[in-house]
Amino acid sequence: MNFLANIASSVGSYISSFVSNEAPEPEPFDASAITRDQVQEARAVLTNRLPLELVDIVLDYAEYWIRQNYIRREHVQVQAQFTHDPPQGAVLYLTTGALGRGEYFEELALVKPRRVVLRIEAHDQGWCDDTGIHGTFSGSFTWFEARIYRDEGGTAPLEEILPNGISNTETIRGPWGGHAMTNVTRAATPMDHRIDPDDYNEALESQGWQTVKNGESSEWLVARNRVARRQSGPMTVTWDPDNEGEEIAWPLDGCGVGGGFVRSLQRGDRIGIWARSKYGGWMNNVVSVEVDVYHSI
């Protein structure tokens, strides 16, 4: 593997120099800025120097991938609603576009998801009766989960079937959580009282959409908020194809394992990030969510 490592290190930091035939310069390498054309040029350069069967192996080893980025910045409060027993709340805060689709990808024959990076900025209601768990993730009932939606001949756009956390909401102004907040969106209960994401599965299936399974369930835990915190703490979760391990309800670092998530992704899939809360008094204050999906081509 040392042979591949030596080649891969050159691809990562100095591929631009190989393409332009200039001397390499020790500049920081920004993986998020790689373009489709750069990957194609790199493949052409390596094809002239390596056996064809090694080219894609080297590019993957160097993580020379292109990125799709999705971000939403809007303060949304997701409070557990008493229309369910036990009370719970859920908002589809962010939905990606079709992965590996669009003008940038259409002429590419093969696009394969390789990594998903999720960045979340959020906090809970800022208080909890059990002071013993303050500042930990244990016993946190505000969290985020990811679902994969697959178009199998959909007769309606996904946005028309699932809520987006904007419609049927209330905008409030004033102090919240010990500091001033303005333009906060408080998610209201849908008129049909569908709150749990699973409540939408039948409608999705009837209109040609599949919710990809994760074993017996349809969700992957992304992260939980720290208990009783009024400040939004940024969290970064990285999932790769080889992520394995049993999901833990109360992970020490607050992050989900993501086992099988990247392997389950197919070209054209869409990722939905749901903000959740459960039990009376719990509120998920979401500030922003960002999703990066890296593809090999």
C-alpha positions as CSV (number, residue, x, y, z in Angstrom):
1,M,0.0,0.0,0.0
2,N,3.0,2.3,0.3
3,F,3.2,2.5,-3.4
4,L,-0.4,3.8,-3.6
5,A,0.2,6.1,-0.7
6,N,3.1,7.8,-2.4
7,I,1.1,8.3,-5.6
8,A,-2.0,9.5,-3.7
9,S,-0.1,12.1,-1.8
10,S,1.1,13.6,-5.1
11,V,-2.5,13.6,-6.4
12,G,-3.9,15.4,-3.4
13,S,-1.5,18.3,-3.0
14,Y,0.2,18.7,-6.3
15,I,-2.3,17.5,-9.0
16,S,-2.6,21.1,-10.3
17,S,1.1,21.2,-10.9
18,F,1.1,17.9,-12.7
19,V,-1.6,19.1,-15.1
20,S,0.1,22.4,-15.8
21,N,3.7,20.8,-15.9
22,E,4.9,23.4,-13.3
23,A,7.1,22.7,-10.3
24,P,5.0,21.8,-7.2
25,E,4.5,24.4,-4.5
26,P,3.7,23.4,-0.9
27,E,0.3,25.1,-0.8
28,P,-2.6,24.1,1.5
29,F,-4.9,21.7,-0.3
30,D,-8.7,22.5,-0.2
31,A,-10.6,19.3,-0.9
32,S,-13.9,21.2,-1.0
33,A,-12.7,23.2,-4.0
34,I,-12.0,20.3,-6.4
35,T,-13.9,20.7,-9.7
36,R,-15.1,18.1,-12.1
37,D,-12.6,19.3,-14.7
38,Q,-9.7,18.9,-12.3
39,V,-10.7,15.3,-11.5
40,Q,-11.0,14.5,-15.2
41,E,-7.6,16.1,-15.9
42,A,-6.1,14.2,-13.0
43,R,-7.5,10.9,-14.4
44,A,-6.0,11.7,-17.8
45,V,-2.6,12.4,-16.3
46,L,-2.6,9.2,-14.2
47,T,-3.8,7.1,-17.1
48,N,-0.6,8.0,-18.9
49,R,1.5,6.9,-16.0
50,L,-0.3,4.0,-14.4
51,P,-2.2,0.9,-15.4
52,L,-5.8,1.8,-15.9
53,E,-7.1,-0.5,-13.1
54,L,-5.1,1.6,-10.6
55,V,-6.3,5.0,-11.6
56,D,-9.6,5.1,-9.8
57,I,-8.0,3.3,-6.8
58,V,-5.4,6.1,-6.5
59,L,-8.0,8.9,-6.9
60,D,-10.2,7.4,-4.2
61,Y,-7.2,6.9,-1.9
62,A,-6.3,10.5,-2.4
63,E,-10.0,11.5,-1.8
64,Y,-9.9,13.4,-5.0
65,W,-13.7,13.9,-5.1
66,I,-16.1,16.6,-6.1
67,R,-18.6,18.1,-3.6
68,Q,-22.3,19.0,-3.5
69,N,-23.1,21.5,-0.8
70,Y,-26.5,22.3,0.8
71,I,-27.0,24.8,3.6
72,R,-29.9,26.4,5.5
73,R,-29.5,29.2,8.0
74,E,-32.8,30.0,9.7
75,H,-33.6,29.9,13.4
76,V,-36.4,27.4,13.8
77,Q,-37.8,26.2,17.2
78,V,-39.1,22.6,17.2
79,Q,-41.1,22.1,20.4
80,A,-42.6,18.8,21.5
81,Q,-46.4,18.9,20.7
82,F,-49.0,17.3,22.9
83,T,-51.0,16.0,19.9
84,H,-48.9,12.8,20.2
85,D,-48.4,10.5,23.1
86,P,-45.7,11.0,24.2
87,P,-45.4,14.6,23.1
88,Q,-43.0,15.1,20.2
89,G,-42.0,17.5,17.5
90,A,-40.4,17.2,14.1
91,V,-39.4,19.5,11.2
92,L,-37.8,18.6,8.0
93,Y,-35.2,21.4,8.3
94,L,-33.2,20.7,5.1
95,T,-33.6,18.6,2.0
96,T,-30.7,18.2,-0.5
97,G,-31.2,18.2,-4.2
98,A,-30.8,15.0,-6.2
99,L,-27.4,13.7,-5.5
100,G,-25.1,13.4,-8.5
101,R,-27.7,15.1,-10.7
102,G,-27.9,18.5,-12.3
103,E,-26.1,20.2,-15.1
104,Y,-22.7,19.8,-13.5
105,F,-23.1,16.0,-13.4
106,E,-25.3,15.0,-16.4
107,E,-22.5,14.2,-18.8
108,L,-20.8,11.9,-16.3
109,A,-21.5,8.2,-16.7
110,L,-20.6,7.2,-13.1
111,V,-21.1,9.2,-10.0
112,K,-20.7,7.5,-6.6
113,P,-21.2,9.0,-3.1
114,R,-18.1,8.6,-1.0
115,R,-18.5,10.8,2.1
116,V,-21.2,12.8,3.8
117,V,-20.3,15.7,6.2
118,L,-23.0,17.3,8.3
119,R,-22.5,20.5,10.3
120,I,-25.2,21.5,12.8
121,E,-25.6,24.6,15.0
122,A,-28.3,24.2,17.5
123,H,-29.2,24.0,21.2
124,D,-32.1,22.8,23.4
125,Q,-34.4,24.9,25.6
126,G,-31.6,25.8,28.0
127,W,-32.9,24.1,31.1
128,C,-33.6,20.7,32.6
129,D,-34.8,19.6,36.0
130,D,-32.1,16.9,36.2
131,T,-29.0,18.9,36.9
132,G,-26.9,15.8,36.9
133,I,-27.0,15.6,33.1
134,H,-26.5,19.3,32.3
135,G,-23.8,19.7,29.6
136,T,-23.9,16.1,28.6
137,F,-25.7,14.3,25.7
138,S,-27.1,11.7,28.0
139,G,-30.9,12.1,28.4
140,S,-31.0,14.7,25.6
141,F,-34.4,14.7,23.9
142,T,-33.6,17.1,21.2
143,W,-31.8,15.6,18.2
144,F,-31.3,15.4,14.5
145,E,-31.8,12.4,12.2
146,A,-31.1,11.8,8.5
147,R,-33.3,9.9,6.0
148,I,-32.8,8.9,2.4
149,Y,-35.6,9.5,-0.1
150,R,-35.4,7.7,-3.4
151,D,-37.4,8.6,-6.5
152,E,-38.9,5.5,-8.0
153,G,-41.2,7.1,-10.5
154,G,-42.5,9.9,-8.3
155,T,-45.7,11.4,-9.5
156,A,-45.3,14.5,-7.3
157,P,-42.2,16.5,-6.2
158,L,-40.9,15.6,-2.8
159,E,-41.5,19.1,-1.5
160,E,-45.2,18.7,-2.1
161,I,-45.4,15.6,0.1
162,L,-43.1,16.5,3.0
163,P,-43.2,19.6,5.2
164,N,-40.3,22.0,4.9
165,G,-40.3,23.7,8.3
166,I,-41.4,27.0,6.7
167,S,-45.1,26.7,5.9
168,N,-47.6,26.7,8.8
169,T,-45.2,28.5,11.1
170,E,-45.2,31.4,13.5
171,T,-42.5,34.2,13.4
172,I,-41.7,35.6,16.8
173,R,-39.5,38.4,18.1
174,G,-38.0,39.2,21.5
175,P,-35.8,37.6,24.2
176,W,-35.3,33.8,24.2
177,G,-32.9,31.7,26.0
178,G,-31.3,34.5,27.9
179,H,-30.4,36.6,24.9
180,A,-32.2,38.6,22.2
181,M,-33.5,36.6,19.3
182,T,-35.3,38.1,16.3
183,N,-37.0,36.4,13.3
184,V,-37.3,33.1,15.0
185,T,-39.6,30.6,13.3
186,R,-41.6,28.4,15.6
187,A,-42.8,25.3,13.9
188,A,-46.5,24.7,14.4
189,T,-48.3,21.4,14.4
190,P,-49.4,20.4,10.8
191,M,-53.2,20.7,10.4
192,D,-53.4,16.9,9.9
193,H,-51.3,16.3,13.1
194,R,-48.6,14.4,11.2
195,I,-45.5,15.0,13.3
196,D,-43.4,11.8,13.2
197,P,-41.5,11.5,9.9
198,D,-42.9,7.9,9.6
199,D,-46.4,9.4,9.4
200,Y,-45.5,10.4,5.8
201,N,-44.3,7.0,4.6
202,E,-47.7,6.0,3.1
203,A,-48.1,9.2,1.2
204,L,-44.5,8.9,-0.1
205,E,-45.0,5.3,-1.3
206,S,-48.3,6.2,-3.0
207,Q,-46.6,8.9,-5.0
208,G,-43.6,6.9,-6.1
209,W,-41.1,7.7,-3.4
210,Q,-39.2,5.2,-1.3
211,T,-37.8,5.9,2.2
212,V,-34.6,3.8,2.3
213,K,-34.5,1.4,5.3
214,N,-31.8,1.4,8.0
215,G,-32.5,-2.1,9.3
216,E,-35.9,-2.1,10.8
217,S,-36.1,1.7,10.9
218,S,-35.8,4.5,8.3
219,E,-33.6,7.0,10.1
220,W,-30.0,7.5,11.1
221,L,-29.1,9.5,14.2
222,V,-27.0,12.5,13.2
223,A,-26.5,14.2,16.6
224,R,-28.0,15.2,19.9
225,N,-27.9,18.6,21.5
226,R,-26.1,19.0,24.9
227,V,-28.6,19.2,27.7
228,A,-29.6,22.6,29.2
229,R,-27.4,24.8,27.0
230,R,-28.5,28.2,25.8
231,Q,-25.6,28.7,23.4
232,S,-25.6,27.0,20.0
233,G,-22.7,24.6,19.8
234,P,-21.5,23.7,16.3
235,M,-21.1,19.9,15.7
236,T,-19.5,18.2,12.7
237,V,-20.4,14.6,11.8
238,T,-18.5,12.7,9.1
239,W,-19.8,9.5,7.6
240,D,-17.8,7.2,5.3
241,P,-18.7,4.0,3.5
242,D,-16.8,1.9,6.1
243,N,-18.6,3.4,9.1
244,E,-19.8,0.5,11.2
245,G,-21.0,-0.1,14.7
246,E,-24.3,-0.4,16.6
247,E,-26.2,2.8,17.0
248,I,-26.1,4.1,20.6
249,A,-29.0,6.0,22.0
250,W,-26.8,8.3,24.1
251,P,-23.4,8.5,22.4
252,L,-20.8,10.2,24.6
253,D,-19.8,12.6,21.8
254,G,-23.5,13.2,20.8
255,C,-22.8,11.9,17.2
256,G,-24.5,9.1,15.4
257,V,-22.4,6.3,13.9
258,G,-23.9,6.5,10.4
259,G,-23.4,2.8,9.8
260,G,-24.4,1.9,6.2
261,F,-25.6,5.4,5.4
262,V,-23.1,6.3,2.6
263,R,-23.3,2.7,1.3
264,S,-27.0,3.0,1.0
265,L,-26.9,6.2,-1.1
266,Q,-27.5,6.0,-4.9
267,R,-27.2,8.6,-7.6
268,G,-30.4,10.7,-7.6
269,D,-31.2,10.1,-3.9
270,R,-32.1,13.0,-1.7
271,I,-31.1,13.4,2.0
272,G,-33.6,14.9,4.5
273,I,-32.4,16.2,7.8
274,W,-35.1,16.2,10.5
275,A,-34.9,18.3,13.7
276,R,-36.6,16.4,16.5
277,S,-37.8,16.9,20.1
278,K,-39.7,14.6,22.5
279,Y,-41.5,15.0,25.8
280,G,-43.0,18.1,27.4
281,G,-40.8,21.1,27.7
282,W,-38.1,20.0,25.3
283,M,-37.4,22.3,22.4
284,N,-34.8,22.0,19.6
285,N,-33.5,25.5,18.6
286,V,-32.0,25.0,15.2
287,V,-29.7,27.8,13.9
288,S,-28.2,26.2,10.8
289,V,-27.6,22.8,9.1
290,E,-25.1,22.2,6.3
291,V,-24.6,19.0,4.3
292,D,-21.6,18.2,2.1
293,V,-21.8,15.1,-0.2
294,Y,-18.5,14.1,-1.8
295,H,-18.6,12.0,-5.0
296,S,-16.1,10.0,-7.0
297,I,-16.6,10.3,-10.8
